Amino acid sequence: MRAKFFWRLGLAYVVLLAGVLLTVDLYSARVIRSHAVRSANDQLAALMNLAVARPPDVSAEAELRAWTAWMAKSGARVTILEGSGRVLADSSSVADATANHPSWPEVQSAFAKGAGHAVDREREVASRTQRFQPDSGSSIVLRLELPLTQIDFSLKELRERLLVASLITLLVGMALSLIFASFFSRRVERLKDFSQRIARGDFRPEPAEGPRDELSELADSLNQTAAHLEREIRLLSGERNRASAILRSMVEGVAVVDAQERLVFCNRAFSEILNLQSPTSEGSPLIEVVRSSDLLGLIRRALHGEEGLQSDIAMGIVQPQSFSVTAAPVKALESDRSGPADKPSGAVVVLHEVTELRRLERVRQDFVANVSHEFKTPLTAIQGFAETLLAGAVDDPKNNRRFLEIIREHAARLARVTDDLLKLARIEAGKLELEFFPVSLQELIESCTETTLLKANRKNISFEVEAPAGLPTVRGDASLLHDVLQNLLDNAIQYTPSGGRVKVEASAGTNDAILTIADSGIGIPVSDQERIFERFYRVDAARSREAGGTGLGLSIAKHIVEAHGGRLWVESAVGRGSKFSFSIPLAS
């Protein structure tokens, strides 16, 4: 580009200079020739005046030749013709045999008008004619002719001098024009490099160089533009970085889709929800990214211009997740003239995970239903037997005591459910007061196994304890840990049939101790193992209620263990028994 501009500018000056020199040469040649022709005509006019003042005597041939020779001393060719066109006298010793004098325009003009003049470019001569009327005889025409060959010599000499001067001027002008073109092109090249630096994001100002002219004013304008662009870009970059930081730090998944259903932007949460690779997924077709037909349909509705779209969708097969989806169209600042004016240019999608919220709502609904059910059964029994007693059974010595014992039993059940609910509420509200002291695992196991051994003997269940000597102490609340272990042992005895086996194992690691209660009971299905720690959830509801369980024991046990900094888990298979384990940190 630089070489092309340099040569174009330099050659333009050279061609312009050459054109000016050529024009001067042609114009000067025309001026000199015109001046020479005018001088020849003036000289011929003066000679013609002299000839008119002393006309020739055509009657005497010797005198006519003498007059012609006298006039020819002026350097002009003198020719005398009569009316028939015959040449009476000619000063030229070499006559033009082919000349047709009567046909020459200046001769015809002389015979017709009395005088005439002409310039013959072919013969390079200027001529003038005059008609005379002698005293006797017919009229004659005097023709005077001057050659113009001297003009050609003068022009040749002038052109040679002009050529030398033109060549010198052309060489000097060429050198000067190339120097100026090089200087000018370098300044333009610097401005071009400066504009390219601005396009690349380099806004350093261009130093002022060269004379103060239009290019320097252009450089000043570019410097001002660069400074303004730098301020605007910094402002926009800051806004973009803030918006990007906000979007990427949001726990909600945010994505932007264009009108061609291509993913333009997605934050980290959106990528994690759909298992995408964010840098490579942006720009991909939406149908390759979104596998949920419900989500895809909602986005397409937003791309068609529907406002206020919100829906709940579920994604995932192994571990389903629930999401609240909001989709809104994005209107273009300037609508495309070729398309509909109100067609959106894209859509914004927000995914908010509500899996835990929906689970809590389900738990709340189940809790209300279970509490109502747990309270309804004993209350119905109490009300029924109370009405029976009031109806007259109170006087029946055979049944009145049995009815009162049933009422007391159901009232006690209501009290247990109420106590467990209050305890669970305190735990979940963080109001459970724990008193941490060193607790001996050996003593904890012994205090619980004494009660459990009696229940095991009644059901003919083998009960074993495997606790190595020297178990370290743990840090915890002894009474609450006793409740946890006792609850797990009661459940093991309850769900193990007669002739089965229950075993307690204790082990200590580097940081915590683990207690395991294994039984050979009915076992727990895999689908229920995650929910058995929920409130009122029972795998065998009829058997649990028959044994007097409230359905809150495992939930309370899990909260107590977690409050101690441990964890509670289960391993079970249907028909092969269950193994409940919990860990408690060691006392430091």
N, C-alpha and C positions, 0 to 999 in steps of 0.2 A: 504494500500500500504506500509505504514511504517513498520507494523508488519511483513508483508510478506517478505519485503526486509531484515529486521533485522534477521528473522529466517532463511531465505535462506542463507544469508552470514555467520551467526554463525554456522549453521548446515554444511555448506560446509567446514568450517575450522575443525569442529569436525570429519566429515567423512574422511577428508584428513588425519588428525592426527591418527584416528583409522586405516585407511588403511596402514599408514606408520608403526605403531606399529605391526599390523598383519604381514606385510611383513617382518619386522625385526625378529619376532618370528619364522615364517616359514623358513626364510633363515638361522637363527642361528641353528635351529634344523637340517636342512639338512647339514650344515657345520660340526656340532658336530658328527652327525652320520657318515658322510663321513670320518672324522678324526679318529673316533673309528674303522671303518672298516679297514682303512689303518694301524692303529696301530696293530690290530689283525693279519692282513696279514703279517706285519713285524715280529711279534712275532712267527707266524707259520713258516715263512721262516727261522728264527734263529734256531728254534727247529728242522726243517727239515735238516739244515746244520749239527746240532749236531748228528742227527740220521744217516745221511749219513757218518759222520766221524766214528761212532761206530755202524755199521749195526747189526741187530739181527741174531741169529743162528736159522734158521727155522728147523734144523734137530733134535734139542733137545727141546721137548715141555716145560720142566721145565725151561730151560734157556730162551725160548721165552716169557713165562709168566713173568719171572723176568725182562727181558728187557722192556717189555710192562709196567710193574708196575713202573720201574725206569723212563721211559719217561713220565708217567702220573703224576709224581710229579710236573711237570711244570704247571699243571692245565689244560692241554689239554687232550682231549680224543684221545686214540691211537687205531687204528684198522689196522690189517694186513690181506690182502686178497690175495688169490692165483689167478692164471689165470682163473680158472673156476668160480670164484666169491665166493668161499667158504671162510668164515671168519676163519682165523687161530688163531687170538688172538684179544681181545677187552678189553680195560682198563675199560669200563663201566660195572658195575655189573648188570645193568638192560639192557638187550639186546633188541633192537627194533625188534620185531618178524615180523613186517610187512615191515621192511626195505628191499628194493631190491637194494643192494649195487652195483651190476654190472651196473644198469641203471643210477646211478648218473653221471652227466656230468663230474665232476672232476675225477671220477674213469675211465670213458671211455677215457678221455683225457690222463690220466697217462698211460694206456695200449697202447694207440695209439702213443702219442708223448713223453712219458717218464715223464711228470709232468703235473699238473693241479691244479686249485684253483677255488673256488666258494663261493658265499654268498647266503644262503637260508633264504629268507625273511619270509617264513612261519614258519620255525623252529627257526629263529633268531640265526643262527650259521654261522661261517666262517670256511672254510675247505681248506686244501692244501694236495695234493697227490704227491707221488714220486715212480717211478718204480725201483725195485732192481733185480739184477740177482745174486742169491746165487751161491756158488761154485759148488753145486750139486743141481739138480732139476730144476723145471721151475721157471720163474720170478714171483715175488710177488709185491704187491702195498702197500705202507705204507701211511695211511691216518691219518692226524692230524686235530682235530676239536676243535675250541674255541667257547664258547657261547657268544652271544652279549646281554644277558639280562641286563648286567651292564650299557649298553648304555641307555636302556630304563629308568632305575632308574636315571641316570644322566640327561637325557633329561627331565624327569618328574620334578626333582628338579629344573632344569634350567627354565622350563616353569612356575613353580610356582613362582619363583623369578621374571621372566619376567612379569608374569601376575600382580603381586603386583606393580612392577615398572610401567607397562603400565597403570594400573588403576590410579595410582597417577599422572603419566604424562598426562593421558587423562583428568582427572578432572582439573588439573592445566591449561592444554591447552584449555579445554572447557571454563573455567572461563576467561582466557585471550582472547580467540577468541570472546566470547560474549561481553566482554568489548570493544574490538576493533571494533566488528561489530556494537555495540550500538553507539560508538563514530562516526564511519564512516557513519552509517545510519542517525544520527542527522545532520551531515554536509550535506549529500545528501538531507535530508528533508528541511533544511534551503534553499538550492539552489532551490529545487522544489517550496517552498513557494515564494521565490524571483522571479522565472520565472512566477508564477501565478500572483504575484503583478504587474509584467510588463504587463502581458496579460490584467489585469484589468485597466491599465493606471496609476499605482502607480510606479513612476520611482525613488524612493528614493534609494540611493546606499546601498549595503549590506556591513556591516563592516567586515573587515578582521579578521578571527578567525582561530585558529588551526595552524599547521605547514605549512611551505611553500612547497606545493606539487602540484600535478596536479589539485586537487580540488580547492585549493586557486587560481591557475592560471585560472581555469574555472570561479570562482567567479569574478576575475578581468575582464575577458572577458565579462561576463554578465553585470558588472557595466558599462563598456565602451559601450556595446550594448544598455543598458538602457538609458545612457546619449545621445547617438546618436539618438535613437528612440524618446526621449523626444524633442530634437531639431527639428527633422523632423516633428513630430506630431504637435508641436506648430506652425511650419511654415505652414503645411498643414491646420491646424485648422484656422489660420489667413486668409489664402487664401480662404478657404471655407466660413468663416464668411463674408469676404468682398464680395465674389461672391454672397452669399445668400442675404446679405443686398442689394446689387445692384439689384438682380433679384426681391426681394420682394418689393423694393421701386419703381420699374418701373411701369409706368401707363399702359404699354403694358402687355397683358397677355402672360406669357411664360410657356410652358409645355414641359416635356420630356417623350417620349413614348418608351418602349423597343420593341424588335423584336416580342414578344408575344402579342403585342397590349395591354399592361398594362400601366397605368399611373404611372410613376416613380416619377415625381416631377411636382408641379405646384405652381406658386406664387399667392399672394393674388388677384391680378387683374384678373388672369385667373379664380380663384374660384368665384369671384364676377360676372364675365361675364356669367359663366355657372351655377351660383347659386349652387356651390358645398361647401361642408364642407371639407376644405383642409386637416386636419389631417386624416380623415377617407377615403377620396376619393383616396389618393395615394395608389397604389397597386391594384386598382379596374380595371376591364376590360374596355377598351376604349368605347365599345359599350354601357356600363351602364352609362358612364359619358357624352359622346357627343351625343346630340339628333339631331344635324344637319347632314343630309346626305351629304351635300356638304363638310362640314368640315371633316367628317369622311372619305370621298373618297379622299380628298386631303392628309390627313395623311397617308392613306394606299398607295397612290402613292409614297410618300416619303419613306415609309418603303420598297418599292420595288426598291429603288435606284434612283428615278428620282431627278434630281437636278434643282435648280432655280424655284421652284413652288411658284407662287404667284397668289392670286385671291381675289376678293371681294365677300363676302357673307353677307346675311341678316338673322338675328335671332330675334325671338320674334314675337308675334302675336298682342297683344294689343298695345305695343309700340315698333315697329320694330327698330332694331339697325343695322347699317352697320359696317362691320369690313373688314380691309385689312389683309389677312392671308398670312403668309410666312411659308413654311414648307421645311425643309432640312434634308436629311439623315445624320446619325452619323455612321462613319465607326469605326469598332473595331480596337484596337491596334494590336491584333493578331487574325486572322480569325480562325474560328472553322474548324478543319480538317474534321469533318464529314459533313459540309455544304459547300455551295458555298463560294469561297474565297472573292468575292466582295459583298456579301450580307450585308446590313447595320445591325448594332446591335441595332438601334433605330432611332428616329427622334426627332427633335426639332421644336416646333410650336410656332409662335409668332402671337398674335392677337392685332391689333391696331385699336381702335375704330375711325371710320371716319364718324360717324353719323352727327356730326355738320359740318364737312367739306363738306359732300355731300349735306347737307341742304343749306349751304352757296353757293355751286356751283349751286344748283337749284334756290336759291333766286337770284343769280347773273344772271342766264339765264333768269329767269322770269323778273328781273328788266330790262335787256336789251330789252327783247321782249315788256314789258309794256311801257317803255320809248319810244321805237320806235313807238309803236301803239299810245300812247298819243300824240306824236309829229306829226305823219303822218296824223291823221284826220284833225287837224286845218291847217296844212301846205297845205294839199290837197285842203281844202276849200279856203284858201287864194289864192293859185295858180290858182284855177279854176275861182274864181270871178275876180281876177286881169286880167287873160287872156280874160274873157268875157268883162270887161271894155275896155281893149285895142282893142278888136275886134270891138268896136263901141258903146257898151252900155254906155260909158261915156257920150255920147250925148243924151242918153235917159233920159229925166227929170223924168220919172215915176219910174225907177229902179236903176238909178246910185247911189242915196243916200242909198237905201236899201242894195245894194251890198257893199258899203263902210262900212256901219254899221256892216254887217256880217263879213267883213274882220277885222274890229276893235275888234269885239267880240272874234273872234278866236285868234287874236294877244294877247288880254288880257288873254285868256286862256293859251296861250303859256307862257306868263309872269308869271302867277300864278304857273304853273307847274315848271318853271325854278326857281322861288323864293323858292318854297317848296323843290325842290331838293337841292338847295344851303344851305337852312337851315338844312335839314336832313344831308347833308354831313358835315357841321360844327359840328352838334351835335355828329355824329358818330366818327368824328375825334377828339372830345374832345376840340374843339375850340369855343364852344358856351360860351359866356361870360354871367355869371349870376350875378345879383346884388341882394343880399339877404337883405331884409328889412322886418320888421313886416308888414304883410298884413292883413287887416280886411276882414274876410269872408263875413260879411254882405255887405260891399261895393263891393266886388268882385261879389257876386251874383246879386246885384242890377244893376251893370254896364252891365252885360250880359243879364239879363232878359228883359231889356228895348227893346233891338233889337229883342230878341226872341219873345216877346209878339206880335209885329207887324206881324211877319211871322205866328204865331199861329192863329191870328185873320183872316188872309187871307184864311187859310185852314180850318177855323172853328174847331180848336183844343183847347180843354180845357187845360189851362196852370196854374199850381199851384206851389207855393213856400212854403216850410215848413222849416223855419229856426228859431229856438228858440232864444229869446233875450239873449244878453250877450255871444255870441259866442266868444271864445278866438281868438287871432290873431295867424297867422301861419307865418313861416319863409320861404320867397321865393321871387321870381322875379314876381312882380305884373303883368307886361305885358305878360309874358310867361304863367302864371297861367290863365290869362284872355283868352289867345288863346286856352288853353286846354279846359276850361269850355265852351267857345263859340263853339268850334268844336263839342263837345259832344251834346250841345243843338241843333245845326244846323242839326246834323245827326238824332237826335230824331224827330225833326219837319219834316225832309225830308222823313223818312221811316215810319211815322205815317199817316195813311189815314185820310181823312176828317171825323170829328166827333169823333176823338180819344182823347187821354189824355196824357199829358206830365207833370211830376212832378219832382221838384227839392227838395232834402232833404239834410240837413246839420246836423251833430252831431259831438261832440267832446269827445275824450277819454282822457286817462291819458297822452299819449305821442303824439297823432296826432289827426287831424280832418279828417272826411270823408265826401265827397260830392258825392251824388248819383243822377243820372239822369235816371228816369224810364219813359218808354213810353208803349203805348198799340199798337205798330206797328206790322210789319210783323214778327218780330222775326228772330233769327239767328240759323241755324242748329248746332247741337253739333259738327259735323265734321269740321265746319268752324270757331268755336269760338277761336281755337288756332291760326288761320292764319289771322284773320282780322286785327291784328296789324302789319302784314307784309306790305312792300311797294307795292302799286298798287293793293293790293288784295281787291276785291269787291265781296260781296255775290250777289248783283244785279247790274252787270256792266252796263247794258243799262240804268237803272234808275239813277245810279250815274252819268254817263256822261251827261245825259239829264239835271240833276240839276247843272251841272258845277263842280262836285267834281273831285279832282285830284287823289284820292286814296292814298294820303300820310298823311292825317290828323291824323288818329289814330296812325300811326307809329311815327309821330312827337310828338303827345301828350304823348305816352308811354315813349319816350326818355326824354321828359321834366320832367315828373313826377318822373322817376327814378333818374334824375339828382338832383331833390330836396330831394331825400332820401325816396320817397314814392313808391307806386305801383298802377297800373291800372289794373282792371279786369272787367269781364263781366259775367252776369247771364242772360240767355235767353232761350226761348222756341218758336218754330215756331208757329205763329198765336196767341201768347199770349203776345208778346212784349219783350222788352229787358231792362236790368238794368245795366248801366255802373257806376262804382264806382272808385274813386281814393282817396288816402290818402296823406296828407301833414303833416310833423312834425310841432308841435306847436312851437311858438317862445319862447325861454327860457327867 
